Amino acid sequence: MKYCAFLRGVNVKGTNMKMAEVCQVFTDAGMKNVISVLASGNILFSSEKKPDELKNILEKAMSEHFLYEAFLFIKSQQEIENYLSENPFQKDENIHCYTFIGNNGIENVLMEQFESALKTEHEDAKIIHNIFYWQVPKGNTLDSTFGKILGKKSLKDQFTSRNINTFEKILKAFGKV
């Protein structure tokens, strides 16, 4: 089965790692056909193991190798196709659209946080089939009230996010796995 592991907090706030080294850790942990997409911690691989088992194996391997508390989320190729096809927002060159990958139920926690946050013009969020989507004008991602909430330490093991364009790149790269 083909999967993508989405690593949380890679190459931000002092957690720096080379994707070639991350791929080697995955290979050493028994994953096959390992490649990375972008430097933000998107690792494609194949395995016969179940996602929960893979999460445990890979978080342990990453934590031991890089000496940090690793958090990652495993999604199948089909799930990634769903993340992309379910996006409720129109493409707009002035807007970033983010999709959140995380623990079951995290979309409801995120929506509560979003609804209580101050919003900029054109900022919006929706849940589609248990997937949380957020759009924000370019340049406001980190400055928005909701963007600041996303960095809370209490949420760090619950989710990670990616720009919707990342999912397009991942799906193209699945042909190489």
SVG drawing of the C-alpha trace seen along z (x, -y; Angstrom):
<svg xmlns="http://www.w3.org/2000/svg" viewBox="-19 -42 40 48">
<polyline fill="none" stroke="black" stroke-width="0.4" points="0.0,0.0 1.2,-3.5 1.3,-6.1 2.4,-9.6 3.7,-10.5 3.1,-14.1 5.7,-15.2 4.8,-18.0 7.2,-20.9 9.9,-19.9 12.3,-22.7 10.6,-25.3 11.5,-26.7 14.9,-25.0 13.9,-21.5 16.0,-21.1 16.6,-18.0 17.6,-16.9 15.0,-15.0 17.5,-12.5 18.4,-11.6 14.7,-11.4 14.2,-9.0 17.1,-6.9 15.4,-6.6 12.2,-5.4 14.1,-2.9 16.0,-1.6 12.6,-1.2 11.5,1.1 9.7,-1.1 10.0,-0.6 10.3,-3.0 10.9,-6.0 10.9,-9.5 10.3,-13.0 8.2,-15.8 9.3,-19.3 11.3,-20.1 8.3,-20.3 8.3,-16.7 6.1,-14.8 7.5,-11.3 6.0,-8.9 6.6,-5.1 5.0,-1.7 4.4,0.8 2.0,3.7 1.6,2.5 -1.5,0.7 -1.3,-3.1 -1.5,-3.0 1.4,-0.5 3.4,-2.6 2.8,-5.8 4.3,-4.1 7.2,-2.6 8.1,-5.8 7.6,-8.3 9.9,-6.1 12.5,-5.8 12.4,-9.6 12.5,-10.5 15.5,-8.3 17.5,-9.3 16.9,-13.1 16.6,-13.4 13.3,-15.2 9.7,-14.3 8.4,-13.3 4.8,-13.6 3.6,-12.3 0.3,-11.4 0.0,-8.6 -2.5,-8.9 -3.1,-6.6 -3.0,-7.7 -6.8,-7.6 -7.1,-9.7 -4.8,-12.3 -6.9,-12.3 -9.9,-13.0 -8.2,-15.9 -7.6,-17.5 -10.9,-16.8 -13.0,-17.8 -11.4,-21.3 -14.4,-23.7 -12.5,-26.8 -11.9,-28.2 -8.3,-28.8 -7.3,-32.4 -3.8,-33.7 -4.3,-36.1 -5.4,-33.4 -3.7,-30.5 -5.7,-27.4 -4.6,-24.9 -5.7,-21.4 -5.2,-19.8 -4.2,-16.3 -4.5,-14.9 -6.2,-12.9 -9.8,-11.9 -12.0,-14.8 -9.3,-17.5 -11.4,-19.2 -14.0,-20.1 -11.4,-21.4 -10.0,-23.5 -13.4,-24.9 -14.1,-25.9 -10.8,-27.7 -11.4,-29.3 -14.9,-30.5 -13.6,-32.2 -10.7,-33.9 -10.7,-37.4 -10.8,-37.0 -9.4,-39.0 -11.4,-39.7 -11.6,-36.6 -10.5,-34.3 -12.8,-31.3 -12.9,-27.7 -15.0,-24.7 -15.2,-21.0 -15.9,-18.7 -16.1,-14.9 -14.2,-15.4 -11.4,-17.4 -10.7,-20.9 -9.9,-23.5 -8.8,-27.1 -8.3,-29.9 -6.5,-33.1 -5.2,-36.0 -1.5,-35.6 0.8,-37.3 -1.7,-36.9 -1.1,-33.2 1.2,-33.7 -0.3,-37.0 -3.9,-36.0 -5.4,-35.2 -6.2,-31.6 -2.6,-31.2 -1.2,-32.0 -3.6,-29.5 -2.2,-26.8 1.2,-27.1 -0.1,-26.3 2.0,-23.6 -1.1,-21.9 -2.1,-21.1 1.3,-20.0 0.6,-16.2 -2.9,-16.6 -2.4,-17.8 -0.2,-19.3 -1.2,-21.4 -0.2,-21.7 -1.0,-24.2 -3.5,-22.6 -0.9,-22.8 1.3,-20.4 -1.3,-17.7 -1.1,-18.1 2.7,-17.6 2.3,-14.6 -0.2,-12.9 2.1,-13.5 5.0,-12.0 3.0,-8.8 3.8,-7.6 7.4,-7.2 6.6,-5.1"/>
</svg>
